[in-house]
């Protein structure tokens, strides 16, 4: 090489040309290898995505990746190569193969490039390895069991009643209300109370305003989504350095400080058992200092509130844009109860059509629309395809939920498909797994369903709902990272005092 390039005979300009030329050759070689020689070369997908991570990163940064992946599955089929070393699948079998229980086999590990943005941030139940996840889950599980659910019912009900009371007060001043705010306030107050054992939760419904932490969460979700895109492009080290040096510029850092303060207050005692109770009592066994308790508490609060508020917004939007369906839900709810006191976490379980509406909203507008990436630790068969070791794999919820291979008229809101209607007997309902499957499925599924059903039932029992003109295209322009970046959802609320006069 020295015989070909003698730097003593080159001026700076010529040397720069040589460096750029070599860089170009190496880059082109790398792109050619990814596109035509890589072990994943035979999997379908756009050649641009196969050759470089840039197209995927751009979509991630713009908050369009789940929608883009759905388009790719429509074009290329049930498996798509969306990056040089990443495949997405769209099928019921893929859920089982990637995330399901594997008796006698090790589960696919989570892809740390997605779940562990910076190494210095404490580990949580979400990104813990298999052993640590199992220990944390075992200690959290009792808080989400049937016995705890029964004990939590009066707490949840008190906040739902407060929500209805505050809405009745608010509509006296303005009948058009931003339901995004109200749902967010209610769900955060509920989860704040259940997580920290503090009456009043975050005080959102009491003060009719956002708690500073709640306001930070939206910024954190958007910022983290864009940071992931930059990390994919190779900026992990400089971003980690900046995070350690000037953490205050990151919403996530401010978010963790507030949670840590809450956790320290909680460690000094709570008025009643809560979600953190078992973790705090066993913190030495689980090696949980205040920092790790805080990050796990943050996961519980966000997962138990932001996603629930998102789904409630989604079902409200779909009901108010499908008046015939809304009327059926109104009839079911209002004919089932003679007063608000009859609407409980138990009794709402009999509202089968309303549950179908919630399930259809979960399909059309999944609160977590992205994939949950895993890595194959050995060559593996996924949905009938042999996938090489070390490949990033996932199922994107939005994509599989709108795949016409599994759903008749997938872009329509049709609760009847969940009611055994023969028109939709070809639908493969197990294609939708909103709470995931396997050993890492959502531990709070039952609580989420109960909370959503109670809030929606009481709202429909007490108010007529009409969508404001400004919100008619509420979903179409939304972007999505881990959850949706939602604009205000303006709904006209008409109190039904004549129906509820017996209360």
C-alpha positions as CSV (number, residue, x, y, z in Angstrom):
1,X,0.0,0.0,0.0
2,X,2.9,2.4,0.8
3,X,4.3,1.8,-2.6
4,X,1.0,2.9,-4.2
5,X,0.4,5.9,-2.0
6,X,3.5,7.8,-0.9
7,X,2.2,10.5,1.5
8,X,5.5,12.4,1.2
9,X,4.7,13.2,-2.4
10,X,1.1,14.3,-1.7
11,X,-0.1,17.7,-0.7
12,X,-3.0,18.2,1.7
13,X,-5.6,18.4,-1.1
14,X,-4.4,15.2,-2.7
15,X,-4.4,13.4,0.6
16,X,-7.9,14.5,1.3
17,X,-9.0,13.1,-2.1
18,X,-7.3,9.8,-1.3
19,X,-9.0,9.6,2.1
20,X,-12.4,10.4,0.7
21,X,-11.9,7.9,-2.1
22,X,-11.0,5.1,0.3
23,X,-14.0,6.1,2.5
24,X,-16.3,5.9,-0.6
25,X,-14.9,2.5,-1.6
26,X,-15.3,1.1,1.9
27,X,-18.9,2.5,2.2
28,X,-19.9,1.2,-1.2
29,X,-18.4,-2.2,-0.3
30,X,-20.3,-2.3,2.9
31,X,-23.5,-1.4,1.1
32,X,-22.9,-4.0,-1.5
33,X,-22.2,-6.7,1.1
34,X,-25.4,-5.8,3.0
35,X,-27.5,-5.8,-0.1
36,X,-26.2,-8.9,-1.9
37,X,-23.9,-11.0,0.3
38,X,-25.4,-10.6,3.8
39,X,-27.0,-13.7,5.4
40,X,-30.4,-12.0,5.2
41,X,-30.1,-11.2,1.5
42,X,-32.9,-13.6,0.5
43,X,-35.5,-12.0,2.7
44,X,-37.8,-9.5,0.9
45,X,-37.8,-5.8,1.4
46,X,-36.7,-2.5,-0.3
47,X,-33.1,-2.7,-1.4
48,X,-32.4,0.7,0.3
49,X,-33.4,-0.8,3.6
50,X,-31.4,-3.9,3.1
51,X,-28.2,-2.0,2.3
52,X,-28.3,0.6,5.1
53,X,-30.0,1.5,8.3
54,X,-30.6,5.1,7.2
55,X,-34.1,4.7,5.8
56,X,-35.3,2.9,8.9
57,X,-33.7,5.6,11.1
58,X,-35.3,8.4,9.2
59,X,-38.7,6.9,9.6
60,X,-38.0,6.3,13.3
61,X,-36.9,9.9,13.8
62,X,-40.1,11.2,12.0
63,X,-42.4,9.1,14.1
64,X,-43.6,7.2,11.0
65,X,-41.9,3.8,11.4
66,X,-44.9,1.6,12.5
67,X,-47.0,3.0,9.7
68,X,-44.1,2.5,7.2
69,X,-43.6,-1.1,8.4
70,X,-47.4,-1.7,7.8
71,X,-47.0,-0.5,4.2
72,X,-44.0,-2.7,3.7
73,X,-45.9,-5.8,4.8
74,X,-48.6,-5.0,2.4
75,X,-46.1,-4.8,-0.4
76,X,-43.7,-7.7,0.5
77,X,-45.6,-10.2,2.6
78,X,-45.5,-11.6,6.1
79,X,-41.7,-11.0,6.6
80,X,-39.8,-7.9,5.6
81,X,-36.2,-6.9,6.0
82,X,-36.4,-3.3,7.3
83,X,-32.7,-2.9,8.0
84,X,-29.5,-4.8,7.2
85,X,-29.8,-7.0,10.2
86,X,-33.5,-6.7,11.1
87,X,-36.6,-8.5,10.1
88,X,-40.2,-7.8,11.0
89,X,-42.9,-10.4,10.9
90,X,-46.7,-10.1,10.6
91,X,-48.5,-13.3,11.6
92,X,-50.0,-15.0,14.6
93,X,-47.3,-17.7,14.5
94,X,-44.6,-15.1,14.6
95,X,-46.0,-13.9,18.0
96,X,-45.5,-17.4,19.4
97,X,-42.2,-18.0,17.8
98,X,-40.6,-14.8,18.9
99,X,-42.2,-14.0,22.2
100,X,-43.9,-17.2,23.4
101,X,-42.8,-19.8,25.9
102,X,-40.2,-22.1,24.7
103,X,-40.1,-25.2,27.0
104,X,-36.6,-26.4,27.5
105,X,-35.2,-23.5,25.4
106,X,-33.8,-20.1,26.2
107,X,-36.1,-17.2,25.2
108,X,-34.9,-14.8,22.6
109,X,-33.1,-12.0,24.5
110,X,-34.3,-8.4,24.2
111,X,-32.4,-6.2,21.7
112,X,-30.4,-4.0,24.1
113,X,-29.9,-1.4,21.3
114,X,-33.6,-0.6,21.7
115,X,-34.3,-1.3,25.4
116,X,-31.1,0.0,27.0
117,X,-30.5,3.4,25.4
118,X,-27.6,4.3,27.7
119,X,-25.6,1.8,29.8
120,X,-25.4,4.1,32.9
121,X,-29.2,4.3,33.3
122,X,-30.4,1.7,35.9
123,X,-32.0,-1.5,34.7
124,X,-35.7,-2.0,34.9
125,X,-38.1,-5.0,34.6
126,X,-38.5,-4.1,30.9
127,X,-34.8,-4.5,30.0
128,X,-33.6,-6.9,32.6
129,X,-32.2,-10.2,31.6
130,X,-34.3,-13.4,31.9
131,X,-33.2,-14.2,35.5
132,X,-33.6,-10.7,36.9
133,X,-36.9,-10.2,35.0
134,X,-38.2,-13.4,36.6
135,X,-37.3,-12.3,40.1
136,X,-38.8,-8.8,39.7
137,X,-41.9,-10.2,38.2
138,X,-42.5,-12.7,40.9
139,X,-42.3,-9.9,43.5
140,X,-44.6,-7.7,41.5
141,X,-47.2,-10.3,40.6
142,X,-49.2,-10.3,43.9
143,X,-50.0,-6.6,43.4
144,X,-51.8,-7.5,40.1
145,X,-53.6,-10.6,41.2
146,X,-57.3,-11.1,41.8
147,X,-57.1,-10.4,45.6
148,X,-55.3,-7.1,45.0
149,X,-57.7,-6.2,42.2
150,X,-60.6,-6.6,44.7
151,X,-58.8,-4.4,47.2
152,X,-58.0,-1.8,44.6
153,X,-61.6,-1.5,43.3
154,X,-62.7,1.3,45.8
155,X,-59.6,3.3,45.0
156,X,-60.1,3.0,41.2
157,X,-63.8,3.7,41.5
158,X,-63.2,6.9,43.6
159,X,-61.1,8.4,40.9
160,X,-63.6,7.5,38.1
161,X,-66.4,9.1,40.2
162,X,-64.2,12.2,40.6
163,X,-63.6,12.3,36.9
164,X,-67.3,12.3,36.2
165,X,-67.9,14.9,38.8
166,X,-65.2,17.2,37.4
167,X,-66.6,16.7,33.9
168,X,-70.1,17.7,35.0
169,X,-68.6,20.8,36.5
170,X,-66.5,21.6,33.5
171,X,-69.3,21.3,30.9
172,X,-71.3,24.0,32.7
173,X,-68.6,26.4,31.5
174,X,-67.8,24.8,28.1
175,X,-69.5,21.7,26.7
176,X,-66.5,21.0,24.4
177,X,-63.8,19.3,26.4
178,X,-60.4,18.0,25.6
179,X,-60.8,14.3,26.5
180,X,-57.1,13.7,26.1
181,X,-56.5,15.8,29.1
182,X,-59.2,14.3,31.2
183,X,-58.3,10.7,30.4
184,X,-54.6,11.5,31.1
185,X,-55.4,13.1,34.4
186,X,-57.6,10.2,35.6
187,X,-55.3,7.4,34.6
188,X,-52.2,9.0,36.1
189,X,-54.0,9.8,39.3
190,X,-55.2,6.2,39.5
191,X,-51.8,4.7,38.8
192,X,-50.0,7.2,41.0
193,X,-52.2,6.2,44.0
194,X,-51.8,2.5,43.3
195,X,-48.1,2.7,42.8
196,X,-47.1,5.0,45.7
197,X,-50.0,4.5,48.1
198,X,-50.6,8.2,48.2
199,X,-54.2,9.4,48.4
200,X,-55.0,11.8,45.5
201,X,-52.4,10.3,43.1
202,X,-50.7,13.1,41.3
203,X,-53.5,15.5,42.1
204,X,-54.4,16.1,38.5
205,X,-58.2,15.7,38.9
206,X,-58.1,17.6,42.2
207,X,-56.3,20.5,40.7
208,X,-57.7,20.1,37.2
209,X,-54.2,20.4,35.8
210,X,-51.1,18.4,34.8
211,X,-48.5,17.4,37.4
212,X,-45.0,18.4,36.2
213,X,-44.0,14.8,35.8
214,X,-47.1,14.0,33.7
215,X,-46.3,16.9,31.4
216,X,-42.7,15.6,31.0
217,X,-43.8,12.2,29.8
218,X,-44.9,13.3,26.4
219,X,-41.7,15.1,25.8
220,X,-39.7,12.1,27.1
221,X,-41.5,9.7,24.7
222,X,-40.8,11.9,21.6
223,X,-37.3,12.7,22.6
224,X,-36.4,9.1,23.3
225,X,-37.9,8.0,20.0
226,X,-35.6,10.4,18.2
227,X,-32.6,9.5,20.3
228,X,-33.1,5.9,19.2
229,X,-32.9,7.0,15.6
230,X,-29.6,8.8,16.2
231,X,-28.3,5.8,18.0
232,X,-29.1,3.6,15.0
233,X,-27.0,6.0,12.9
234,X,-24.0,5.5,15.2
235,X,-24.3,8.4,17.7
236,X,-24.6,6.3,20.9
237,X,-21.3,7.3,22.5
238,X,-21.5,11.0,22.0
239,X,-25.2,11.0,23.1
240,X,-24.2,8.9,26.2
241,X,-21.4,11.4,27.0
242,X,-23.8,14.3,26.6
243,X,-26.3,12.6,28.8
244,X,-23.8,12.1,31.6
245,X,-22.3,15.6,31.2
246,X,-25.5,17.6,30.8
247,X,-28.3,15.3,31.7
248,X,-30.7,18.2,32.4
249,X,-31.2,18.8,28.7
250,X,-32.8,15.4,28.4
251,X,-36.5,15.1,29.4
252,X,-35.9,11.5,30.5
253,X,-33.3,12.7,33.1
254,X,-35.7,15.2,34.6
255,X,-38.4,12.6,34.5
256,X,-36.2,10.2,36.6
257,X,-35.3,12.9,39.2
258,X,-39.0,13.5,39.9
259,X,-39.7,9.7,40.2
260,X,-36.7,9.2,42.5
261,X,-38.1,11.9,44.8
262,X,-41.5,10.2,44.8
263,X,-39.8,6.8,45.6
264,X,-37.8,8.2,48.4
265,X,-40.9,9.7,49.9
266,X,-42.6,6.3,49.5
267,X,-39.7,4.5,51.2
268,X,-40.4,6.5,54.3
269,X,-43.8,4.8,54.5
270,X,-47.2,4.6,52.8
271,X,-50.7,4.6,54.2
272,X,-51.6,1.3,52.5
273,X,-50.0,-1.5,50.4
274,X,-49.2,-0.5,46.8
275,X,-47.4,-1.8,43.7
276,X,-44.0,-0.9,45.2
277,X,-44.6,-2.6,48.5
278,X,-43.1,-5.9,47.7
279,X,-40.1,-4.4,45.9
280,X,-39.3,-2.1,48.8
281,X,-39.6,-4.8,51.4
282,X,-37.3,-7.0,49.4
283,X,-34.9,-4.3,48.0
284,X,-31.8,-5.9,49.5
285,X,-32.7,-9.4,48.1
286,X,-33.4,-7.8,44.7
287,X,-30.4,-5.4,44.8
288,X,-32.7,-2.4,44.3
289,X,-31.3,0.9,45.4
290,X,-33.3,4.2,45.1
291,X,-32.2,4.6,41.5
292,X,-33.4,1.2,40.4
293,X,-36.6,1.5,42.4
294,X,-37.2,4.8,40.7
295,X,-36.7,3.4,37.1
296,X,-39.0,0.5,37.8
297,X,-41.6,2.8,39.4
298,X,-41.4,4.9,36.3
299,X,-42.1,1.9,34.1
300,X,-45.2,1.0,36.2
301,X,-46.6,4.5,36.1
302,X,-46.1,5.1,32.4
303,X,-47.2,1.6,31.3
304,X,-50.3,1.8,33.6
305,X,-51.4,5.3,32.6
306,X,-50.2,6.6,29.2
307,X,-51.3,3.5,27.3
308,X,-54.7,3.4,29.1
309,X,-55.3,7.1,28.3
310,X,-54.3,6.5,24.7
311,X,-56.7,3.6,24.2
312,X,-59.6,5.6,25.9
313,X,-58.9,8.4,23.4
314,X,-58.9,6.0,20.5
315,X,-62.2,4.2,21.4
316,X,-63.8,7.6,22.1
317,X,-62.7,8.8,18.6
318,X,-64.0,5.7,16.9
319,X,-67.3,5.7,18.7
320,X,-68.0,9.3,17.9
321,X,-67.1,8.8,14.2
322,X,-69.4,5.7,14.0
323,X,-72.7,6.9,15.4
324,X,-74.5,3.6,14.8
325,X,-71.9,1.8,17.0
326,X,-72.0,4.5,19.6
327,X,-75.8,4.1,19.9
328,X,-75.5,0.4,20.4
329,X,-73.0,0.9,23.2
330,X,-75.2,3.6,24.8
331,X,-78.2,1.2,24.7
332,X,-76.1,-1.6,26.3
333,X,-74.7,0.6,29.1
334,X,-77.9,2.6,29.9
335,X,-80.2,-0.5,29.9
336,X,-77.9,-2.4,32.1
337,X,-77.8,-0.1,35.1
338,X,-80.4,1.9,37.1
339,X,-77.8,4.2,38.7
340,X,-74.1,5.1,38.9
341,X,-73.7,3.0,42.0
342,X,-74.4,-0.2,40.0
343,X,-71.5,0.4,37.7
344,X,-68.6,-1.4,39.2
345,X,-65.4,-3.1,38.1
346,X,-67.3,-6.4,38.4
347,X,-70.6,-5.4,36.7
348,X,-68.9,-3.8,33.7
349,X,-67.7,-7.3,32.9
350,X,-71.2,-8.0,31.5
351,X,-71.0,-5.2,28.9
352,X,-69.9,-7.5,26.0
353,X,-70.5,-5.1,23.1
354,X,-68.5,-2.4,24.9
355,X,-65.7,-4.8,25.4
356,X,-65.8,-5.6,21.7
357,X,-65.5,-1.9,21.0
358,X,-62.4,-1.7,23.3
359,X,-60.8,-4.7,21.6
360,X,-61.5,-3.2,18.1
361,X,-60.0,0.1,19.3
362,X,-56.9,-1.8,20.5
363,X,-56.6,-3.3,17.0
364,X,-57.1,-0.1,15.1
365,X,-55.2,2.1,17.4
366,X,-52.8,0.0,19.5
367,X,-51.3,2.2,22.3
368,X,-47.9,0.5,21.6
369,X,-47.8,0.4,17.8
370,X,-44.1,-0.5,17.4
371,X,-42.3,-3.8,17.6
372,X,-40.6,-5.2,20.7
373,X,-37.3,-6.3,19.2
374,X,-35.6,-9.5,20.2
375,X,-32.4,-11.1,19.0
376,X,-32.1,-14.7,17.8
377,X,-29.4,-16.3,20.0
378,X,-29.1,-19.2,17.5
379,X,-30.4,-20.1,14.1
380,X,-34.2,-20.2,14.6
381,X,-37.4,-21.0,12.7
382,X,-39.9,-18.1,12.8
383,X,-43.2,-18.4,10.9
384,X,-41.7,-21.2,8.8
385,X,-38.6,-19.2,7.8
386,X,-35.0,-20.1,9.0
387,X,-33.5,-17.0,10.6
388,X,-29.8,-16.7,11.2
389,X,-28.3,-16.3,14.7
390,X,-27.9,-12.7,15.7
391,X,-30.8,-11.3,13.7
392,X,-33.1,-8.6,15.3
393,X,-36.7,-9.8,15.0
394,X,-40.1,-8.4,16.0
395,X,-43.8,-8.1,15.3
396,X,-45.1,-4.5,14.8
397,X,-48.5,-4.3,16.4
398,X,-49.9,-1.7,14.1
399,X,-48.8,-3.7,11.0
400,X,-50.2,-7.1,12.0
401,X,-53.4,-5.5,13.3
402,X,-54.1,-4.0,9.8
403,X,-52.9,-6.9,7.8
404,X,-55.7,-8.0,5.4
405,X,-54.4,-11.6,5.5
406,X,-55.9,-11.9,9.0
407,X,-58.7,-9.3,9.1
408,X,-61.6,-8.6,6.8
409,X,-61.8,-4.9,6.0
410,X,-58.9,-4.1,8.4
411,X,-59.1,-0.4,8.1
412,X,-62.7,-0.2,9.4
413,X,-63.9,-0.1,13.0
414,X,-66.0,-3.2,13.3
415,X,-66.6,-4.4,16.9
416,X,-68.8,-7.2,15.5
417,X,-65.7,-9.2,14.5
418,X,-65.2,-9.7,18.3
419,X,-68.8,-10.9,18.8
420,X,-68.7,-14.0,16.7
421,X,-70.4,-12.4,13.7
422,X,-70.2,-15.0,10.9
423,X,-69.4,-12.2,8.4
424,X,-65.9,-12.0,10.0
425,X,-65.4,-15.7,10.8
426,X,-62.2,-15.6,8.6
427,X,-60.6,-13.1,11.0
428,X,-57.7,-14.5,12.9
429,X,-58.2,-12.9,16.3
430,X,-55.0,-14.2,17.7
431,X,-53.1,-12.0,15.3
432,X,-53.7,-9.2,17.8
433,X,-51.6,-9.4,20.9
434,X,-51.9,-6.0,22.5
435,X,-50.4,-7.1,25.7
436,X,-47.8,-9.4,24.0
437,X,-47.4,-13.1,24.8
438,X,-45.1,-15.4,26.7
439,X,-43.1,-14.9,29.9
440,X,-42.8,-11.1,29.3
441,X,-46.4,-10.3,28.5
442,X,-48.0,-7.3,30.3
443,X,-48.5,-8.0,34.0
444,X,-51.1,-5.2,34.2
445,X,-53.5,-6.5,31.5
446,X,-56.4,-7.2,33.9
447,X,-56.1,-3.9,35.6
448,X,-56.0,-2.0,32.3
449,X,-59.1,-3.7,31.0
450,X,-61.0,-3.2,34.2
451,X,-60.0,0.5,34.4
452,X,-60.9,1.2,30.8
453,X,-64.3,-0.5,31.0
454,X,-65.2,1.3,34.2
455,X,-64.2,4.8,32.8
456,X,-65.9,4.3,29.5
457,X,-69.1,2.8,31.0
458,X,-69.5,5.7,33.4
459,X,-68.8,8.3,30.8
460,X,-71.4,6.8,28.4
461,X,-73.9,6.4,31.2
462,X,-73.6,10.1,32.2
463,X,-73.0,11.9,28.9
464,X,-74.0,12.0,25.2
465,X,-70.8,12.4,23.2
466,X,-70.3,14.3,19.9
467,X,-67.0,14.8,18.1
468,X,-66.0,18.4,17.5
469,X,-65.4,19.4,13.9
470,X,-61.7,20.2,14.6
471,X,-61.1,16.6,15.7
472,X,-62.7,14.8,12.7
473,X,-59.2,13.9,11.4
474,X,-57.7,13.3,14.8
475,X,-55.8,10.1,14.0
476,X,-54.7,10.8,10.4
477,X,-51.8,13.2,11.1
478,X,-50.5,11.6,14.3
479,X,-46.9,10.4,14.6
480,X,-45.9,7.5,16.8
481,X,-42.8,6.5,18.7
482,X,-43.3,4.1,21.6
483,X,-46.8,5.5,21.9
484,X,-48.8,8.0,19.8
485,X,-48.1,11.7,19.9
486,X,-51.7,12.8,20.3
487,X,-53.3,16.2,19.6
488,X,-56.3,17.4,21.7
489,X,-59.4,15.3,21.3
490,X,-62.3,17.7,21.5
491,X,-65.6,16.1,22.4
492,X,-69.0,17.8,23.1
493,X,-70.4,16.4,26.3
494,X,-74.1,16.6,27.1
495,X,-75.0,15.6,30.7
496,X,-77.8,13.1,30.9
497,X,-79.3,14.2,34.3
498,X,-82.7,13.0,33.3
499,X,-81.4,9.4,33.0
500,X,-79.4,9.6,36.2
501,X,-81.9,11.5,38.4
502,X,-82.2,8.4,40.6
503,X,-78.6,8.7,41.7
